[in-house]
Amino acid sequence: MFENSEQYTANKILILFVLDKLGIRMTDNALSAVLLGPGLVNYFSIQECREDLIAKGCVKREQDSNGSVLFSVTEKGRERLNQMRYMLSGGLGARYEAYIEENRDALERDMYVNADCFEDASGNVYVRCYVREGTNCIVDIKLPVADRKDGAAVCEAWKNNTSGIYMQLMKTFYDVIKNKEDV
């Protein structure tokens, strides 16, 4: 899977570098997207290296309040990164740094505000819209939709207008409460 042990070590240092550079807890999908973005590593290498880093205490795996798994660099991981940063020479570190800076806003937004479309075991399609603050999901809405096409549209709408949709939803709830009190 790896060219050699030096490449394996460089991949691990790259994971630590990305987690440290972004400074946020990341889902597996987000971390993989960043690492695969420049096209210099493969998915299976990332997974194996990440698991090795977790086992060695360099990367922390934790769950948010909804059960989604998040990854972050530990102090031990930062120390290892500082000791081995030279392995990112030859433009590798610079290429990832440029990729992160170019995509930082979108990456951070996706970690805090996002929506996913999924099917349950019975084939029912749902959308999960959420807003995360650290490891807490402060908004977490699961909605049934007709199909994946509708699900994709709901996800896009949530990502593009989270505040507006949330405010409309809360206004609707408050109107219902107010109307019940008036009866």
Residue frames as qw, qx, qy, qz and C-alpha x, y, z in Angstrom:
[[0.000, 0.886, 0.464, 0.000, 0.00, 0.00, 0.00],
 [0.158, -0.944, 0.152, 0.247, 2.90, 2.35, 0.73],
 [0.608, 0.691, -0.369, 0.130, 6.03, 2.89, -1.30],
 [0.579, 0.164, -0.622, 0.501, 8.05, 2.47, 1.91],
 [0.456, -0.579, -0.560, 0.379, 8.02, 3.19, 5.63],
 [0.221, -0.188, -0.031, 0.956, 9.18, 6.75, 4.98],
 [0.229, -0.278, -0.483, -0.798, 6.06, 7.38, 2.87],
 [0.500, -0.538, -0.678, -0.032, 3.88, 5.87, 5.62],
 [0.416, -0.451, -0.354, 0.706, 5.45, 8.22, 8.18],
 [0.061, -0.007, 0.213, 0.975, 5.07, 11.21, 5.84],
 [0.341, -0.449, -0.626, -0.539, 1.36, 10.40, 5.43],
 [0.500, -0.587, -0.575, 0.273, 0.93, 10.35, 9.22],
 [0.306, -0.315, -0.116, 0.891, 2.74, 13.68, 9.56],
 [0.083, -0.219, -0.456, -0.858, 0.51, 15.07, 6.82],
 [0.425, -0.594, -0.654, -0.196, -2.62, 14.08, 8.80],
 [0.468, -0.549, -0.377, 0.581, -1.23, 15.76, 11.91],
 [0.217, -0.074, 0.175, 0.957, -0.33, 18.84, 9.84],
 [0.208, -0.415, -0.558, -0.688, -3.86, 19.16, 8.41],
 [0.491, -0.646, -0.583, 0.038, -5.57, 18.69, 11.78],
 [0.459, -0.458, -0.212, 0.732, -3.21, 21.17, 13.42],
 [0.164, 0.071, 0.308, 0.935, -3.40, 23.73, 10.60],
 [0.293, -0.519, -0.541, -0.593, -7.20, 23.81, 10.58],
 [0.016, 0.162, -0.591, 0.790, -7.42, 23.70, 14.36],
 [0.665, -0.086, 0.090, -0.736, -10.95, 22.25, 14.39],
 [0.549, -0.022, 0.824, -0.137, -12.43, 18.84, 15.09],
 [0.404, 0.359, -0.517, -0.663, -13.07, 17.15, 11.75],
 [0.894, 0.108, 0.303, -0.313, -15.30, 14.35, 10.56],
 [0.669, -0.111, 0.642, 0.359, -13.75, 11.49, 8.59],
 [0.538, 0.675, 0.445, 0.238, -15.31, 12.82, 5.39],
 [0.058, 0.997, -0.057, -0.014, -13.95, 16.34, 5.93],
 [0.475, -0.651, 0.528, 0.266, -10.47, 15.12, 6.85],
 [0.679, 0.136, 0.642, 0.330, -10.39, 12.77, 3.86],
 [0.426, 0.846, 0.298, 0.117, -11.61, 15.52, 1.53],
 [0.096, -0.946, 0.279, 0.131, -8.75, 17.81, 2.58],
 [0.539, -0.456, 0.656, 0.266, -6.12, 15.09, 2.33],
 [0.625, 0.305, 0.662, 0.281, -7.39, 13.83, -1.02],
 [0.260, 0.899, 0.171, -0.307, -7.94, 17.35, -2.42],
 [0.062, 0.789, -0.484, -0.373, -4.46, 17.92, -3.85],
 [0.914, 0.331, -0.148, -0.182, -4.38, 14.32, -5.12],
 [0.240, 0.672, -0.676, 0.185, -1.14, 13.27, -3.44],
 [0.214, -0.200, 0.899, -0.327, -2.32, 10.45, -1.16],
 [0.446, -0.175, -0.739, -0.474, -4.88, 7.67, -1.42],
 [0.634, -0.480, -0.060, -0.603, -7.94, 7.02, 0.73],
 [0.922, -0.231, -0.308, 0.032, -6.80, 3.69, 2.16],
 [0.561, 0.226, -0.380, 0.700, -3.44, 5.12, 3.20],
 [0.199, -0.493, 0.149, -0.834, -5.20, 7.94, 5.03],
 [0.800, -0.414, -0.159, -0.405, -7.46, 5.54, 6.91],
 [0.888, -0.083, -0.346, 0.292, -4.65, 3.25, 7.99],
 [0.389, 0.312, -0.312, 0.809, -2.39, 6.12, 9.04],
 [0.380, -0.528, 0.041, -0.759, -5.19, 7.85, 10.95],
 [0.881, -0.374, -0.221, -0.188, -5.98, 4.67, 12.90],
 [0.764, 0.062, -0.348, 0.540, -2.29, 4.23, 13.74],
 [0.109, 0.432, -0.215, 0.869, -2.14, 7.84, 14.99],
 [0.646, -0.515, -0.075, -0.559, -5.19, 7.24, 17.19],
 [0.923, -0.212, -0.300, 0.113, -3.64, 4.09, 18.65],
 [0.630, 0.121, -0.283, 0.713, -0.46, 6.03, 19.45],
 [0.283, -0.725, -0.430, 0.458, -2.35, 8.89, 21.12],
 [0.274, -0.136, 0.235, 0.923, -1.48, 11.50, 18.48],
 [0.307, -0.224, -0.415, -0.827, -5.04, 11.90, 17.20],
 [0.268, 0.125, 0.720, -0.628, -8.14, 11.99, 19.38],
 [0.269, -0.285, -0.744, -0.542, -11.39, 10.35, 18.25],
 [0.142, 0.227, 0.646, -0.715, -14.54, 11.61, 19.98],
 [0.051, 0.534, 0.779, 0.324, -18.25, 11.77, 19.29],
 [0.150, -0.243, 0.015, -0.958, -20.38, 14.87, 19.09],
 [0.410, 0.029, 0.584, -0.700, -23.70, 15.03, 20.94],
 [0.786, 0.296, -0.042, -0.541, -25.42, 13.30, 18.01],
 [0.889, -0.115, 0.439, 0.063, -22.92, 10.45, 17.75],
 [0.675, 0.716, -0.122, 0.132, -20.92, 11.69, 14.74],
 [0.824, -0.290, 0.035, 0.486, -17.21, 10.87, 15.05],
 [0.184, 0.969, -0.128, 0.106, -14.79, 13.80, 15.12],
 [0.854, -0.008, -0.100, 0.511, -10.98, 13.80, 14.96],
 [0.035, -0.979, 0.147, -0.136, -8.49, 16.30, 16.40],
 [0.616, 0.418, -0.502, 0.440, -4.75, 16.45, 16.99],
 [0.703, -0.658, -0.226, 0.146, -3.54, 15.87, 20.57],
 [0.198, -0.918, 0.336, 0.078, -0.65, 17.60, 22.30],
 [0.688, -0.280, 0.613, 0.268, 1.41, 14.46, 21.70],
 [0.656, 0.550, 0.451, 0.255, 0.50, 14.71, 18.01],
 [0.160, 0.984, -0.049, 0.064, 1.64, 18.34, 17.88],
 [0.461, -0.703, 0.510, 0.183, 4.95, 17.37, 19.45],
 [0.725, 0.066, 0.619, 0.293, 5.42, 14.60, 16.89],
 [0.487, 0.810, 0.279, 0.170, 4.50, 17.00, 14.08],
 [0.065, -0.967, 0.245, 0.040, 7.07, 19.54, 15.28],
 [0.588, -0.476, 0.612, 0.231, 9.75, 16.84, 15.47],
 [0.575, 0.126, 0.731, 0.345, 8.99, 15.45, 12.00],
 [0.360, 0.810, 0.189, -0.424, 7.80, 18.52, 10.05],
 [0.072, -0.587, 0.612, 0.525, 10.88, 18.22, 7.81],
 [0.397, 0.134, 0.886, 0.197, 9.12, 15.27, 6.13],
 [0.376, 0.773, 0.485, -0.163, 6.73, 17.74, 4.51],
 [0.136, -0.639, 0.344, 0.675, 9.54, 19.38, 2.58],
 [0.255, 0.020, 0.782, 0.569, 9.81, 19.40, -1.19],
 [0.274, -0.083, -0.324, -0.902, 6.64, 21.40, -1.58],
 [0.351, -0.356, -0.861, -0.096, 4.29, 18.84, 0.01],
 [0.217, -0.517, -0.565, 0.605, 3.58, 20.96, 3.09],
 [0.041, 0.300, -0.109, -0.947, 3.32, 24.12, 1.02],
 [0.259, -0.141, -0.718, -0.630, 0.86, 22.48, -1.38],
 [0.349, -0.508, -0.785, 0.067, -1.42, 21.37, 1.46],
 [0.184, -0.458, -0.334, 0.803, -1.08, 24.70, 3.23],
 [0.137, 0.125, -0.345, -0.920, -2.17, 26.51, 0.05],
 [0.334, -0.304, -0.803, -0.388, -5.08, 24.09, -0.40],
 [0.308, -0.526, -0.686, 0.398, -6.23, 24.64, 3.18],
 [0.077, -0.394, -0.124, 0.908, -5.99, 28.42, 2.93],
 [0.197, -0.001, -0.545, -0.815, -7.86, 28.44, -0.37],
 [0.501, -0.325, -0.707, -0.380, -10.66, 26.26, 1.02],
 [0.159, -0.002, -0.705, 0.691, -10.64, 27.22, 4.73],
 [0.412, 0.010, 0.185, -0.892, -14.00, 29.01, 4.82],
 [0.751, 0.030, -0.424, -0.505, -15.85, 26.18, 3.08],
 [0.559, 0.060, -0.795, 0.228, -14.12, 23.52, 5.20],
 [0.019, -0.006, -0.625, 0.780, -14.94, 25.27, 8.48],
 [0.549, 0.023, -0.002, -0.836, -18.50, 26.02, 7.43],
 [0.732, 0.034, -0.607, -0.308, -19.04, 22.36, 6.48],
 [0.400, 0.011, -0.806, 0.437, -17.82, 21.31, 9.91],
 [0.080, 0.137, 0.532, -0.832, -20.23, 23.63, 11.72],
 [0.586, 0.390, 0.217, -0.676, -23.23, 23.83, 9.39],
 [0.095, 0.227, -0.867, -0.433, -24.14, 20.94, 7.16],
 [0.782, 0.136, 0.239, -0.559, -26.84, 18.60, 5.91],
 [0.079, -0.249, 0.937, 0.232, -26.78, 14.98, 4.79],
 [0.778, 0.116, -0.150, -0.599, -29.25, 12.92, 2.78],
 [0.032, -0.280, 0.957, -0.070, -29.51, 9.22, 3.68],
 [0.720, -0.132, -0.465, -0.498, -31.75, 6.16, 3.48],
 [0.571, -0.387, 0.609, -0.392, -32.79, 3.92, 6.34],
 [0.273, -0.148, 0.945, 0.104, -32.90, 0.10, 6.12],
 [0.470, 0.507, 0.692, -0.209, -36.45, 0.25, 4.72],
 [0.410, 0.356, 0.499, 0.676, -35.48, 2.58, 1.87],
 [0.067, -0.935, -0.346, 0.044, -37.06, 5.72, 3.38],
 [0.514, 0.407, -0.040, 0.754, -35.10, 8.86, 2.52],
 [0.393, -0.841, -0.283, 0.242, -34.25, 11.46, 5.16],
 [0.369, 0.672, -0.170, 0.619, -32.30, 14.69, 5.44],
 [0.613, -0.595, -0.307, 0.420, -30.36, 15.60, 8.57],
 [0.223, 0.788, -0.027, 0.574, -29.67, 19.32, 8.91],
 [0.690, -0.568, -0.292, 0.341, -27.40, 20.44, 11.73],
 [0.122, 0.857, -0.264, 0.425, -25.38, 23.20, 13.31],
 [0.845, -0.236, -0.332, 0.346, -22.47, 22.08, 15.45],
 [0.089, -0.892, 0.292, -0.334, -20.60, 24.05, 18.08],
 [0.203, -0.534, 0.799, -0.189, -17.53, 22.07, 19.11],
 [0.080, 0.002, -0.994, -0.069, -18.83, 18.60, 19.93],
 [0.286, 0.415, 0.664, -0.552, -22.40, 19.80, 20.57],
 [0.055, 0.388, 0.673, 0.627, -25.08, 19.74, 17.90],
 [0.086, 0.258, 0.403, -0.874, -27.00, 22.86, 18.86],
 [0.665, 0.347, 0.011, -0.662, -29.46, 22.35, 16.00],
 [0.101, -0.164, 0.956, 0.220, -30.20, 18.87, 14.69],
 [0.651, 0.309, 0.183, -0.668, -33.23, 18.31, 12.48],
 [0.213, -0.047, 0.931, 0.293, -34.14, 15.04, 10.75],
 [0.545, 0.391, 0.091, -0.736, -36.77, 15.29, 8.02],
 [0.617, 0.214, 0.740, 0.162, -38.35, 12.66, 5.76],
 [0.257, 0.538, -0.305, -0.743, -38.27, 13.56, 2.05],
 [0.850, 0.359, 0.089, -0.375, -39.78, 11.96, -1.04],
 [0.925, 0.280, 0.022, 0.254, -36.52, 10.95, -2.73],
 [0.673, -0.278, 0.061, 0.682, -32.80, 11.72, -2.99],
 [0.280, 0.495, 0.295, 0.767, -33.44, 14.52, -5.48],
 [0.345, -0.833, -0.226, -0.368, -35.66, 16.34, -2.97],
 [0.765, -0.549, -0.089, 0.324, -33.13, 15.50, -0.26],
 [0.598, 0.087, 0.128, 0.786, -30.32, 17.12, -2.23],
 [0.017, 0.676, 0.257, 0.690, -32.45, 20.25, -2.72],
 [0.576, -0.789, -0.187, -0.107, -33.22, 20.47, 1.02],
 [0.773, -0.317, -0.003, 0.550, -29.52, 20.00, 1.87],
 [0.420, 0.332, 0.190, 0.823, -28.52, 22.76, -0.54],
 [0.222, -0.782, -0.260, -0.521, -31.19, 25.11, 0.81],
 [0.706, -0.678, -0.149, 0.144, -30.03, 24.49, 4.41],
 [0.707, -0.133, 0.070, 0.691, -26.39, 25.11, 3.55],
 [0.273, 0.423, 0.255, 0.825, -27.21, 28.32, 1.67],
 [0.283, -0.549, -0.061, -0.784, -29.71, 29.82, 4.14],
 [0.470, -0.188, -0.794, 0.337, -29.33, 28.15, 7.53],
 [0.034, -0.153, -0.439, 0.885, -30.22, 31.23, 9.57],
 [0.429, 0.021, -0.209, -0.879, -33.28, 32.12, 7.50],
 [0.632, -0.140, -0.705, -0.291, -34.67, 28.58, 7.55],
 [0.393, -0.186, -0.744, 0.507, -34.02, 28.21, 11.28],
 [0.111, 0.110, 0.273, -0.949, -35.70, 31.54, 12.03],
 [0.550, -0.057, -0.412, -0.724, -38.75, 30.57, 9.92],
 [0.596, -0.162, -0.786, 0.016, -39.00, 27.25, 11.73],
 [0.251, -0.193, -0.624, 0.714, -38.75, 28.90, 15.17],
 [0.286, 0.032, 0.004, -0.958, -41.30, 31.56, 14.20],
 [0.611, -0.138, -0.610, -0.485, -43.71, 28.80, 13.14],
 [0.513, -0.226, -0.767, 0.312, -43.27, 27.03, 16.50],
 [0.085, -0.164, -0.419, 0.889, -43.75, 30.27, 18.45],
 [0.421, -0.056, -0.263, -0.866, -46.86, 31.13, 16.43],
 [0.621, -0.225, -0.723, -0.204, -48.33, 27.70, 17.28],
 [0.392, -0.234, -0.661, 0.596, -47.52, 28.20, 20.98],
 [0.096, 0.080, 0.147, -0.981, -48.98, 31.71, 20.96],
 [0.520, -0.133, -0.464, -0.705, -52.17, 30.53, 19.21],
 [0.569, -0.269, -0.772, 0.086, -52.64, 27.74, 21.80],
 [0.241, -0.224, -0.518, 0.790, -52.29, 30.27, 24.61],
 [0.244, 0.017, -0.100, -0.965, -54.88, 32.56, 22.96],
 [0.489, -0.230, -0.720, -0.436, -57.50, 29.77, 22.84]]
